[in-house]
């Protein structure tokens, strides 16, 4: 990244990474199928790539979109290395968003409301674990990280049309899964 004067600014990069850390951590967890140790490794590798200049921001997207794309590519590389290094492929880990990352209105505060909130949260987690990976990624990018479908397409490295299709399918799949479990989406 360049500062307005044109020279590289690692201090500015560090400040941006610190600002985006919480969202970057949540995205790294998603890209690593909720495996914390892998997400830590991926995020550290991502930060190193950015700070040592192997990943360069060229200004074609927002900084958040670019960082998410670097995280996604680093996680994919991490999965490939892990797979190539093992003789047998282990079963996939549960791929769902942690309950602490879902925002739910707890205004009522009654035990019944808290139970309903917990049940709804668990239903969403279970539904997210079931839908296809790309659908889950785009739904999380749009709903949780407040990206547009176009920005999510950039992060995922797919065309906008493909992103829209994954997004529509993901919403339909989540709606159907939640409705089948008696939860109004």
Secondary structure, DSSP 8 states (H G I E B T S, - for coil): -B-TTSSB-HHHHHHHHHHHHHHHHHHHHHHTTT-HHHHHHHHHHHHHHHHTTSS---SSS-HHHHHHHHHHHHHHHHHHHHHHH-SS----------GGGS-----S-SHHHHHHHHHHHHHHHHHHHHS-HHHHHHHIIIIIS---HHHHHHHHTS-HHHHHHHHHHHHHHHHHHHHHTT---
